[in-house]
Amino acid sequence: MKAKVYFTKDISAAGLEKVYNALGVSLSGKVAVKLSTGEPGGHNFLQPALIRGLVTRLNGTIVECNTAYEGKRFHSKDHWQAIRDHGFMDIAPCDIMDENGEMALPVEGGFHLKENYVGENLKNYGSMLMLSHFKGHAMGGFGGALKNMSIGVASAHGKAVIHGSGDPEQLWTGDHDSFLESMADADKSVMEYMGRDNIVYVNVANRLSVDCDCDSHPEEPQMADIGIFASLDPVAIDQACVDAVYASPDPGKAALIERMESRNGIHTVEAAAQLGLGTREYEIVEID
């Protein structure tokens, strides 16, 4: 059965709420809003003014974890400063989930991982809005819902484990496709821990740089914004965003396509589908 992916071209606070409403869900308990707080120096991360209305309505807490690379979000003290400087503390409570530790989630029947290490504060939340900025990525090819739920929810140590397909010492030297498959493994563990009905996915396809929000000096986007996607299926939403890039009439898409293809980015989607995390078959429901 095809998954529904709702879509609006209206990249605004109102558009974000409208596409979320189309999902027809009600998140229960304390709501975590998982997004990238953005590496200082970069400016493509989702802006507080765009997300404030929806986050406030959900009474959400913006959650993140520290990075596995040395930068301005590697230590909690610096990360808190970045969160403050980027305006997120002005709109909602915030939580660096691995600030005081991590917990291991079992991975059943994965490709490589037996355990996925996430920020221990994940246990404090009953549901989650996976609010992702869809764009390119230097290692993953692209970043969307699946990357946000795997690398994004993982502790700093957990990120290294995913990159190294179980061996954190191979953070930057592990087999590439195994890393992509390990992201799918991590996704599986988060979905099973939270409960699939307790996570919803929204991808904002704007500021479509070839570089991630984790880059302190990202390349300027070469293609125009596309819109906002929402789904209950993380595989379908990322597949829909990838397809929308290919279908764009904007010749500037070539740079992002090259980034995705050169890193075999679609393999994360393939792996997640193989693990039964969702379907690559979807129906776009335009709500404009």
Backbone as a ProteinNet text record, in pm:
[ID]
protein_1_A
[PRIMARY]
MKAKVYFTKDISAAGLEKVYNALGVSLSGKVAVKLSTGEPGGHNFLQPALIRGLVTRLNGTIVECNTAYEGKRFHSKDHWQAIRDHGFMDIAPCDIMDENGEMALPVEGGFHLKENYVGENLKNYGSMLMLSHFKGHAMGGFGGALKNMSIGVASAHGKAVIHGSGDPEQLWTGDHDSFLESMADADKSVMEYMGRDNIVYVNVANRLSVDCDCDSHPEEPQMADIGIFASLDPVAIDQACVDAVYASPDPGKAALIERMESRNGIHTVEAAAQLGLGTREYEIVEID
[TERTIARY]
83.9	0	87.8	49.9	126.8	107.9	217.3	209.2	164.6	96.6	57.9	167.3	206.9	300.4	231.2	204.2	135.5	238.4	197	292.8	229.6	306.9	269.2	391.5	368.3	475.8	496.2	404.7	404.5	503.3	624.9	726.4	714.7	623.8	597.3	548.5	536.1	485	344.8	263.7	127.2	129	216.6	228	272.7	364.5	412.6	299.4	220.7	108.3	3.6	-17.7	-118.9	-81.4	43.8	84.8	87.5	119.7	112	-33.8	-123.2	-265.8	-316.8	-264	-310.7	-285.2	-187.7	-157.7	-270.6	-347.3	-461.4	-423.7	-310.3	-264.8	-260.4	-253.3	-236.4	-123.3	-12.6	101.5	74.1	107.5	71.8	191.6	162	266.4	353.6	471.3	567.5	626.4	618.4	656.2	798.1	883.7	1017.7	1011.5	1070.3	1082.1	1228.8	1261.3	1401	1436.4	1531.8	1582	1730.7	1793.4	1933.8	1941.2	2016.6	2033.7	2133	2204	2289.9	2427.3	2531.3	2667.4	2688.9	2740.6	2767.4	2852.7	2813.6	2876.2	2784.4	2709.5	2608.3	2480.6	2391.9	2270.8	2151.8	2164.7	2057.5	1961.7	1994.7	1909.3	1769.4	1671.4	1533.5	1524	1468.3	1468.3	1358.6	1388	1288.3	1155.4	1160	1035.2	947.2	1010.1	934.2	865.1	930.9	881.3	808.8	819.2	766.7	619.8	535.1	392.1	360.3	418.7	390	449.5	572.5	636.7	558	512.9	434.8	303.1	238.1	109.7	122.1	233.2	256.7	310	334.6	400.5	529.4	600.8	715.7	843.1	934.3	1069.8	1163.7	1245.7	1343.1	1457.6	1483.5	1586.1	1697.4	1817.8	1936.7	2031.5	2141.3	2252.3	2382.2	2487.7	2616.4	2673.7	2768.7	2826.4	2942.7	2977.5	3091.4	3219.1	3205.9	3323.1	3347.4	3471.2	3506.1	3463.5	3372.2	3321	3252.7	3160.2	3093.5	2970.2	2950.3	2841.8	2894.3	3025.7	3093	3082.9	3101.5	3086.1	2952.1	2885.9	2752.5	2752.4	2855	2860.6	2855	2934.7	2934.8	2804	2750.8	2626.2	2512	2506.4	2402.5	2414.3	2537.8	2556.8	2505.7	2530.9	2481.6	2329	2267.4	2121.2	2065.6	2132.9	2089.7	2108.8	2226.7	2257.5	2167.4	2125.9	2041.1	1892.9	1860.8	1725.2	1628	1675	1580.7	1530.3	1615.1	1572.5	1468	1454.6	1353.5	1213.4	1204.4	1072.8	1022.6	1112	1069.1	1174.2	1135.5	1236.4	1326.5	1452.6	1548.1	1618.6	1666.3	1724.6	1835.7	1958.7	2067.1	2059.1	2002.8	1959.8	2073.8	2196	2307.9	2400.2	2353.6	2439.6	2487.9	2401.5	2436.8	2446.3	2448.4	2465.4	2388.3	2399	2335.5	2269.5	2186.5	2130.8	2135.7	2144.7	2156.7	2019.9	1981.6	1858.3	1896.5	1829.5	1861.9	1823.2	1903.2	1872.3	1846.8	1723.3	1686	1683.9	1764.9	1762.4	1814.5	1909.9	1968.7	2079	2135.7	2244.3	2376.9	2406.2	2537.5	2531.2	2442.7	2441.6	2362.4	2411	2336.9	2272.6	2335.8	2283.3	2302.8	2210.2	2217.4	2216.6	2317.9	2333.5	2273.6	2172.8	2100	2112.9	2082.3	2080.5	1982.8	2025.9	1941.3	1811.4	1808.4	1686	1573.1	1601.1	1494	1383.4	1421.8	1323.9	1218.2	1241.6	1148.9	1033.9	1032.9	935.5	842.2	715.3	615.2	596.1	635.1	618.7	719	729.6	834.7	790.2	817.7	807.2	947.8	973.2	1101.6	1097.5	1147.7	1137	1271.7	1279.5	1407.7	1419.6	1538.6	1571.9	1630.7	1560.7	1610.5	1711.8	1831.2	1941	2047	2157.7	2266.5	2345.4	2438.3	2523.8	2655.5	2766.1	2898.8	2923.4	2862.6	2884.7	2761.3	2645.2	2522.7	2461	2513	2453.9	2341.4	2249.3	2145.1	2104.9	2044.6	1991.7	1843.3	1766.3	1622.5	1576.8	1460.2	1403.3	1489	1537.5	1611.3	1744.4	1810.7	1935.9	1908.8	1804.9	1771.6	1737.1	1669.5	1626.5	1741.2	1841.3	1952.2	2068.3	2142.2	2255	2207.7	2093.3	2046.5	2007.3	1948.9	1903.2	2016.2	2116.6	2229.8	2312.1	2365	2460.9	2586.5	2676.6	2802.4	2874.9	2880.8	2942.5	2861.6	2728.9	2643	2660.4	2684	2710.3	2834.3	2939	3062.3	3038.9	2955.1	2923.1	2850.9	2755.5	2683.2	2778.3	2858.5	2953.1	3047.8	3089	3182.5	3115.9	2983.5	2906.4	2929.6	2931.7	2950.6	3084.5	3181.2	3314.4	3340.3	3329.6	3347.3	3486.8	3584.2	3720.7	3728.2	3628.9	3626.5	3529.1	3516.1	3424.4	3436.6	3556.4	3574.3	3632.4	3657.2	3728.3	3650.4	3529.8	3451.8	3398.5	3349.7	3289.7	3166.9	3158.5	3057.2	2914.5	2890.9	2754.7	2712.2	2808.6	2777.2	2732.3	2792.7	2749.7	2604.9	2571.9	2435.6	2337	2375	2289.8	2277.1	2383.9	2380.9	2287.8	2273.2	2173.5	2034.4	2006.7	1876.8	1859.9	1967.7	1962.7	1922.3	1986.9	1958.3	1813.9	1766.2	1626	1531.4	1560.1	1474.3	1463.7	1576	1575.1	1495.2	1506.8	1432.8	1283.2	1245.7	1104.3	1043.4	1119.3	1066.7	1063.2	1156.9	1157.9	1043.1	1025.6	921.9	782.8	778	650.3	622.8	599.5	587.7	475.1	368.3	255.3	285.5	400.4	434.3	539	569.6	664.1	599.5	605	560.6	676.6	671	785.8	747.7	824.3	807.3	944.8	956.5	1079.1	1055.6	1138.4	1132.6	1242.5	1202.5	1298.5	1319.9	1400.4	1438.5	1588.1	1645	1789.1	1863.9	1844.1	1889.4	2037.7	2120.2	2264.5	2307	2423.8	2480	2536.7	2549.9	2610.3	2506.1	2538.2	2448.8	2451.9	2353.4	2351.9	2462.5	2530.3	2644.1	2770.7	2764.6	2879.6	2880.1	2993.1	3001.1	3016.2	3051.4	3063.6	3000.5	2867.7	2802.1	2800.9	2804.3	2789.5	2650.9	2641.3	2510.9	2428.2	2298.8	2214.1	2219.8	2214.9	2213.7	2076.7	1982.8	1848.9	1745.9	1628.8	1522.3	1460.2	1394.7	1320.9	1209.7	1171.3	1066.6	937.6	944.3	823.5	839.4	727.6	727.2	650.3	709.2	651.3	619.1	513	478.4	423.4	459.7	414.3	425.6	357.3	373.6	477.5	538.4	632.5	766.3	874.1	1002.6	1069.7	1042.7	1100.7	1033.7	902	827.2	861	874.3	897.5	1035.2	1136.4	1269.2	1272.5	1206.3	1199.6	1129.7	1022.6	948.5	1034	1114.8	1201.5	1310.5	1370	1470.1	1408.1	1291.2	1223.6	1189.9	1154.2	1119.1	1240.2	1357.1	1479.7	1501.7	1491.8	1510.3	1406	1284.4	1175	1174.4	1254.1	1255.4	1299.6	1234.4	1277.3	1401.3	1447.2	1559.8	1691.4	1766	1893.9	1995	1972.9	2062	2059.9	1963.3	1952.9	2073.1	2149.3	2258.7	2359.6	2388.4	2487.9	2438.9	2311.7	2257.5	2245	2205.7	2196.5	2334.3	2434.9	2571.2	2613.1	2578.6	2614.5	2543	2415.7	2339.6	2393.4	2417.4	2459.9	2603.6	2691.8	2832.5	2851	2754.5	2759.9	2661.6	2597	2499	2391.8	2349.1	2257.9	2128.8	2079.7	1952.7	1962.5	2083.6	2098.6	2042.9	2044.5	1983	1833.5	1769.9	1627.2	1603.5	1686.8	1675.3	1688.1	1787.2	1812.2	1696.7	1645.6	1533.6	1409.7	1386.5	1273.2	1293.4	1416	1445.7	1422.2	1444.6	1421.9	1274.8	1191	1048.8	1008.2	1089.6	1060.1	959.6	926.6	832.2	838.9	771.7	765.3	816	878.9	924	812.3	699.7	584.2	494.6	467.8	392.2	301.5	208	115.9	132.7	160.1	170.6	28.3	-1.7	-131.4	-102.2	-131	-105.4	-217.9	-180.4	-281	-296.4	-227	-238	-374.1
-118.6	0	124.2	222.6	345.8	430.4	493.2	586	722.2	796.1	932.6	1028.7	1116.6	1224.1	1355	1435.3	1562.6	1668.3	1761.9	1858.9	1996	2097.3	2235.5	2311.1	2402.5	2490.1	2608.6	2622.9	2738.2	2716.9	2764.8	2751.5	2871.8	2858	2962.5	2895.4	2973.6	2917.8	2861.9	2932.7	2886.7	2760	2754.9	2637.2	2515.2	2536.5	2426.9	2369.3	2455.7	2408	2338	2391.7	2335.2	2193.6	2172.2	2039.3	1940.6	1989.3	1903.7	1864.1	1961.5	1933.7	1824.5	1821.8	1725	1581.1	1562	1427.4	1372	1461.1	1417.7	1338.3	1373.7	1299.5	1391.4	1330.1	1402.6	1336.1	1405.7	1348.7	1349	1237.8	1220.7	1242.7	1271.5	1287.3	1408.5	1408.2	1515.9	1500.6	1607	1600.3	1651.9	1567.6	1608.1	1655	1769.5	1819.2	1807.6	1707.3	1682.2	1757.7	1848.5	1923.5	1946	1998.1	2036.9	2180.4	2201.8	2337.9	2417.6	2352.3	2421.6	2455.9	2420.1	2454	2604.8	2672.2	2816.2	2848.2	2951.1	2987.9	2955.1	2846.3	2811.3	2889	2889.5	2971.8	2906.5	2781	2714.9	2635.6	2620.6	2545	2607.8	2528.5	2577.2	2692.5	2802.3	2923.8	2921.7	2974	2977.1	3040.1	3145.2	3210.9	3117.3	3027.1	2931.9	2826.9	2781.1	2665.5	2701.9	2827.3	2866.2	2828	2857.3	2833.9	2688.5	2598.9	2456.4	2402.6	2441.2	2392.4	2437	2561.8	2614.3	2539.7	2517.2	2447.1	2306.6	2240.2	2105.1	2105.7	2225.9	2238.1	2156.5	2165.7	2080.3	2129.1	2035.7	2065.1	2035.4	2132.2	2112.3	2027.6	1914.5	1821.7	1803.7	1784.5	1761.9	1673.4	1634.1	1568.1	1633.7	1614.8	1671.6	1599.8	1665.5	1612.6	1518.1	1437.8	1346.6	1410.9	1524.8	1596.9	1718.9	1762.3	1877	2005	2074.7	2200.8	2273.2	2359.1	2441	2373.3	2244.2	2168.3	2034.8	2028.5	1908.2	1898.4	2011.2	2020	2086.3	2036.9	2088.5	2239.3	2291.3	2434.9	2515.8	2476.1	2545.6	2522.5	2400.5	2368.6	2453.2	2468.2	2553.9	2696.5	2744	2878.7	2888.3	2784	2782.7	2783.2	2702.9	2697.7	2835.6	2900.3	3034.5	3135.9	3133.6	3230.4	3212.8	3091.1	3064.6	3087.4	3127	3172.6	3066.3	2943	2836.5	2847.2	2897.4	2909.8	3019.3	3104.6	3210.3	3158.9	3040	2993.2	2869.5	2796	2670.6	2621.3	2532.4	2463.4	2381.3	2367.1	2291.5	2188.1	2081.9	1969.9	1907.1	1911.7	1833.9	1695.9	1600.9	1475.6	1390.1	1407.7	1327	1406.7	1521	1605.7	1530.7	1447	1376.3	1225.4	1179.9	1036.8	985.1	855.9	790.6	661.9	605.8	472.7	392.2	261.6	171.9	116.5	133.8	72.9	-51.5	-162.6	-283	-267.2	-323.5	-329.7	-475.5	-506	-643.8	-662.7	-756.2	-789.3	-680.3	-602.6	-496.6	-547.7	-457.1	-493.4	-509.9	-416.4	-412.9	-393.1	-306.3	-269.1	-368.6	-391	-467.9	-373.3	-256.6	-154.2	-16.3	72.8	211.6	298.5	383.3	464.3	603.3	634.5	761.5	843.1	973	1055.6	1000.1	987.1	918.8	994.4	1123.6	1199.2	1164.2	1082.5	1037.8	969.5	911.5	839.6	932	1061.9	1157.5	1197	1146.5	1191.9	1079.4	1116.8	1019	1012.4	1118.6	1121.8	1219.5	1218.5	1296.7	1348.6	1475.4	1534.7	1538.9	1459	1457.5	1569.7	1685.8	1807.2	1829.5	1792.1	1784.5	1888.1	1945.2	2029.4	1937.4	1921.6	1836.1	1914.4	1856.7	1922.3	1818.5	1859.5	1766.6	1736.6	1642.4	1609.6	1554	1595	1557.8	1407.4	1337.8	1192.9	1112.3	1154.7	1080.2	1104.6	1202.9	1237.7	1336.9	1306.8	1402.4	1375.2	1473.6	1458.5	1487	1395	1413.7	1346.8	1285.7	1223.6	1109	1022.8	905.3	942	1042	1085.1	1155.1	1237.2	1309.9	1212.9	1103.4	1007.4	915.4	899	809.8	889.2	958.3	1038.2	1146.3	1206.9	1318.6	1280.8	1163.3	1118.7	1048.2	1002.1	932.6	1028.4	974.3	1049	1073.9	1155.6	1180	1047.6	962.7	830.5	744.8	754	677.3	715.9	842.1	887.9	819.3	810.9	745.5	597.2	533.8	392.5	371.6	460.1	448.7	469.2	573.5	600.5	482.3	419.2	307.6	173.1	171.8	47.1	-47.3	11.4	-66.5	-42.5	11.9	37.9	188.9	254.2	399.8	445.4	354.7	390.5	413.7	361.3	379.2	490.7	588.3	700.5	758.5	784.3	848.8	754.2	629.3	539.3	412.2	396.8	275.4	265.5	147.8	124.3	213.9	279	382.8	327	226.6	172.5	110.2	56	0.9	111.6	228.5	344.5	380.9	383.4	417.3	313.7	187.1	80.2	90.4	133.9	149.2	261.4	363.6	466.9	405.4	316.9	248.7	161.2	93.1	15.1	102.4	219.5	311.1	360	388.9	430.1	324.8	200.8	91.3	88.9	108.7	103.5	218.5	336.8	453	433.6	386.1	364.7	259.8	155	49.8	94.6	179.8	229.5	327.5	420.1	522.9	469	370.9	325.3	401	329	393.6	495.8	472.3	565.1	694.3	698.5	815.5	905.8	881.2	966.5	1011.4	1139.9	1192	1268.4	1282.6	1330.7	1450	1556.9	1674.3	1712.3	1721.3	1764.4	1898.7	1995.7	2126.6	2131.6	2137.6	2138.7	2282.9	2352.7	2489.4	2505	2614.5	2635.9	2506	2459.4	2326.4	2325.6	2352.2	2345.4	2200.3	2180.3	2044.9	2004.7	2102.7	2077.5	2077	2000.8	1984.3	2107.2	2114.3	2220.1	2200.3	2083.8	2059.1	2124.6	2181.1	2247.1	2394.1	2440.1	2579.6	2677.9	2626.4	2712	2642.6	2623.5	2550.1	2629.4	2554.8	2619.5	2680.5	2791.3	2851.4	2758.4	2750.7	2667	2711.7	2613.5	2644.7	2622.4	2568.8	2547.4	2613.5	2634.4	2702.2	2610.1	2672	2596.5	2515.1	2404.8	2317.4	2327.4	2304.8	2309.2	2227.8	2197.4	2120.9	1990.5	1880.7	1747.4	1696.8	1618.6	1557.7	1418.2	1325.6	1188	1114.3	1002.7	911.4	804.5	812.5	711.4	777.8	744.3	810.4	773.2	653.1	609.6	684.9	691.7	758.1	906	972.5	1117.4	1149.7	1069.8	1095.6	1061.5	952.1	917.1	1027.3	1082.1	1188.3	1312.8	1346	1463.2	1442.9	1324.8	1293.4	1303.1	1243.6	1247.6	1390.5	1474.6	1613.8	1691.5	1658.7	1723.5	1685.4	1556	1511	1572.4	1589.2	1639.1	1790.6	1858.5	2005	2054.6	2159.9	2216.9	2304.8	2325.6	2416	2349.2	2406.2	2345.6	2344	2427.2	2429.7	2301.5	2212.9	2085.8	1995.3	2020.7	1930.8	1911.6	2017.6	2007.6	1915.9	1929.9	1846.3	1701.3	1680.4	1544.3	1477.5	1553	1498.1	1459.2	1544.1	1513.8	1385.8	1374.5	1256.2	1130.3	1136.7	1017.6	977.5	1074.7	1043.1	977.2	997.6	934.4	818.1	781.7	672.9	695.8	821	859.1	779.6	738.6	667	531.8	485.8	354.2	351.3	463.9	468	441.4	498.4	475.7	328.9	276	134.5	43.4	73.3	-10.2	-1.6	119.7	137.2	62.9	68.1	-6.1	-156.5	-203.6	-346.5	-392.9	-302.3	-336	-322.1	-281.3	-271.4	-145.3	-40	84.8	171.9	134.8	210.8	162.6	237	199.2	311.8	275.8	375.2	412.3	341.9	371.4	470.5	582.4	687.4	762	831.9	918.8	1059.5	1154.4	1294.4	1352.6	1410.9	1478	1627.3	1702.6	1847.3	1915.4	2001.3	2064.1	2213.8	2265.2	2407.5	2436.2
0	0	0	-79.8	-88	37.8	79.4	192	140.7	224.5	189	233.1	141	171.7	136	236.1	215.1	177.9	93.6	39.1	23.1	61.1	32.7	-17.6	-111.2	-157.5	-62.9	31.2	122	236.8	217.7	322.3	415.8	509.6	607.6	734.1	841.1	965.7	944.8	868.1	841.4	756.1	656.4	571.5	650	744.3	827	912.6	971.9	1053	966.5	847.4	758	714.3	681.1	634.5	751.8	870.6	988.8	1016.8	1005.9	1029.8	937.2	814.2	715.4	759.8	847.5	895.8	982.1	1044.7	1124.6	1247.9	1310.1	1427.4	1549	1664.4	1789.1	1865.9	1881.7	1952.8	2102.2	2167.6	2308.1	2399.2	2525.3	2624.9	2597.3	2654.3	2632.1	2491.7	2412.7	2271.2	2250.2	2193.4	2151.2	2006.4	1979.6	1842.6	1804.3	1724	1687.2	1561.2	1576.7	1461.1	1479.3	1375.3	1385.3	1432.7	1540.4	1591.2	1507.9	1416.8	1322	1377.3	1302.7	1342.6	1327.8	1430.9	1419.6	1297.3	1227	1099.6	984.1	996.5	896.9	922.6	823	834.7	764.1	728.4	653.2	741.6	869.5	961.5	967.2	1006.7	1014.4	1113.5	1067.3	1147.4	1254	1372.9	1480.1	1438.5	1357.6	1316.2	1234.3	1159.3	1076.7	1163	1267.1	1341.7	1471.4	1513.1	1644.2	1664.1	1565.8	1581.9	1608.6	1528.6	1544.1	1673.7	1704.4	1826.7	1949.8	1948.3	2061	2074.8	1961.8	1964.3	2022	1993	2043.9	2186.5	2239.2	2369.9	2368.2	2255.8	2230.8	2295.3	2315.7	2359.9	2244.4	2207.6	2100.3	2154.9	2088.5	2137.3	2035	2086.5	2006	2084.3	2021.6	2090	2042.3	2118.5	2080.8	1958.9	1893.8	1770.5	1799.9	1700.9	1712.1	1658.4	1594.2	1542.7	1630.4	1635.3	1718.7	1649.1	1712.1	1659.8	1772.9	1740.4	1841.3	1901.1	1869.3	1933.5	1987.1	2004.7	2052.7	2205	2273	2417.5	2448.3	2552.4	2585.4	2607.5	2674.2	2701.8	2572.5	2474.4	2345.1	2270.3	2281.1	2211.7	2266.9	2398.9	2457.2	2405.6	2386.2	2333.5	2190.5	2111.3	1973.6	1970.8	2057.8	2064.9	2100.7	2194.5	2237.1	2122.9	2062.4	1956.9	1835.3	1806.7	1690	1717.3	1839.3	1869.8	1915.4	1934.9	1970.4	2114.7	2203	2342.5	2361.3	2260.4	2266	2233.9	2175.5	2130.7	2203.9	2272.1	2334.1	2432.9	2525.8	2606.9	2514.8	2552.9	2472.2	2559.8	2497	2569.8	2486.6	2537.7	2477.7	2542.2	2471.3	2532.9	2587.4	2534.4	2584.5	2674.7	2723.2	2806.5	2930.5	2986.4	3109.2	3091	2965.8	2944	2824.7	2803.7	2690	2736.7	2652.4	2679.7	2550.7	2566.3	2451.2	2415.4	2289.6	2238.9	2158.7	2179.9	2102.7	1956	1869.3	1726.3	1692.4	1660.9	1629.2	1477.5	1430.3	1288	1196.7	1245.7	1164.4	1072.6	995.4	903.9	977.7	1069.7	1133.7	1284.8	1330	1471	1555.4	1674.7	1775.5	1876.3	1894	1983.1	1921.1	1951	1906.5	2031.3	2043.1	2164	2141.2	2221.2	2205.6	2333.8	2323.1	2441.8	2543.3	2669.1	2767.8	2795.6	2767.1	2793.9	2698.7	2597.6	2509.2	2589.6	2702.1	2785.4	2844.9	2840.2	2901.7	2809.9	2686.4	2587.1	2545.4	2526.6	2486	2336.4	2265.8	2120.7	2061.5	1929	1864.6	1727.9	1704.6	1571.6	1514.3	1411.1	1342.7	1239.9	1278.5	1196.5	1128.3	1002.8	933.3	822.4	811.6	696.3	590.2	478.8	371	289.7	273.3	201.9	173.2	114.1	88	214.7	201.6	315.2	263.1	325.1	275.6	280.1	376.6	386.4	348.4	394.1	368.4	232.1	158	28.7	44	133.8	170.8	315.2	374.9	509.8	509.8	564.8	579.2	706.9	702.5	822.5	874.4	784.5	827.3	892.4	840.3	903.2	1035.9	1040.2	1162.7	1276	1241.9	1342.6	1385.7	1301.5	1335	1395.4	1313.1	1361	1458.6	1430.4	1512.2	1653.1	1670.9	1803.1	1878.2	1805.3	1866.9	1951.7	2061	2142.1	2058.7	2111.9	2040.1	2015.1	2115.4	2099.9	2003	2013.1	1924.1	1778.4	1753.7	1616.8	1561.2	1644.2	1599.9	1573.5	1656.3	1636.7	1503.6	1472.7	1345.2	1228	1234.2	1124.7	1103.2	1212.8	1203.5	1194.3	1172.2	1158.5	1276.3	1395.4	1517.3	1584.2	1509.9	1564.5	1564.7	1682.3	1685.4	1645	1651.7	1610.1	1458.9	1385.6	1239.8	1199.3	1287.6	1265.5	1125.1	1079	948.1	843.3	880.3	787.7	754.6	810.7	788	646.2	611.7	479.9	462.1	346.9	329.7	326.1	244.7	236.5	369.6	442.5	574.1	669.8	658	736.7	703.3	575	533.8	587	582.7	636.4	788.1	852.1	997.7	1040.8	957.3	988.1	989.5	894.2	892.4	1016.4	1058.7	1182	1300.1	1310.2	1420.7	1414.8	1294.4	1277.3	1333	1302.9	1347.8	1499.7	1565.7	1711.7	1772.4	1713.8	1766	1745	1626.4	1597.1	1689.6	1717.8	1804.4	1950.2	1989.8	2127.8	2152.5	2060.2	2077.1	2044.7	1953.7	1898.8	1770.4	1662.5	1531.1	1525.9	1602.6	1601.9	1676.4	1743.4	1825	1760.9	1633.5	1560.9	1430.5	1402.4	1273.3	1209.4	1078.7	1002.7	915.7	927.6	842.8	787.1	656.2	589.2	521.5	555.2	490.4	385.4	259.5	148.1	102.7	181.1	146	169.1	120.9	136.4	104	-21.7	-62.8	-99.9	0.4	-16.6	-34.7	-94.6	-101.2	34.4	124.6	255.3	365.6	471	585.1	675.7	765.1	866.4	969.2	966.2	1054.5	999.8	878.7	815.5	856.1	907.9	952.3	836.6	718.8	599.6	479.5	481.2	372.8	242.5	132.6	2.1	-9.8	-81.3	-106.6	-196.5	-173.1	-258.3	-404.1	-493.4	-636.1	-698.9	-620.9	-673.4	-583	-636.9	-563.7	-459.7	-361.3	-260.1	-326.8	-261.9	-316.3	-235.4	-103.4	-22.3	104.4	167.8	292.2	271.3	316.8	306.4	446.9	461.6	590.3	567.3	655	639.9	772.8	781.7	894.2	861.9	743.3	694.3	662.4	737.3	715.1	583.5	535.8	408.1	293.2	297.5	190.6	182.3	297.3	293.8	235.5	271.8	214.8	66.4	27.1	-115	-193.8	-137.7	-205.7	-223.6	-123.2	-134.2	-239.8	-240.7	-342.7	-481.8	-498.9	-628.4	-669.3	-571.5	-602.3	-651.7	-600.1	-649.6	-795.4	-826.5	-964.9	-1058.1	-1008.4	-1092.6	-1107.7	-1028.5	-1033.6	-1170.9	-1223.1	-1351	-1337.6	-1215.8	-1188.7	-1227.6	-1322.3	-1361.8	-1248.1	-1146.2	-1031.7	-949.8	-980.4	-907.9	-931.5	-1037.4	-1075.8	-962.7	-889.8	-782.5	-671	-631.2	-525.3	-571.4	-696.2	-748.8	-749.5	-789.4	-789.2	-648.4	-550.9	-412	-365.2	-396	-353.7	-420.9	-550.3	-624.6	-590.7	-571.4	-544.8	-409.3	-318.3	-185.7	-174.1	-285.4	-285.5	-179.3	-165.9	-59.5	-54.6	-169.1	-173.4	-101.8	-76.6	-14.7	127.4	196.6	329.6	319.5	217.8	194.4	158.3	71.3	32.6	155	238.4	356	455	476.1	568.9	519.8	388.9	332.4	350.6	331.7	346.4	490.2	587	727.5	767.3	672.5	700	774.4	761	833.4	759.4	638.2	557.2	414.3	327	186.4	97.7	-12.5	-110.4	-207	-196.7	-280.8	-206.6	-267.8	-199	-294.4	-235.6	-308.7	-253.1	-340.6	-297.4	-289.1	-174.2	-153.6	-139.1	-244.5	-239.9	-163.1	-70	15.2	-12.9	-111.9	-145.4	-209.6
[MASK]
++++++++++++++++++++++++++++++++++++++++++++++++++++++++++++++++++++++++++++++++++++++++++++++++++++++++++++++++++++++++++++++++++++++++++++++++++++++++++++++++++++++++++++++++++++++++++++++++++++++++++++++++++++++++++++++++++++++++++++++++++++++++++++++++++++++++++++++++++++++++++++++++

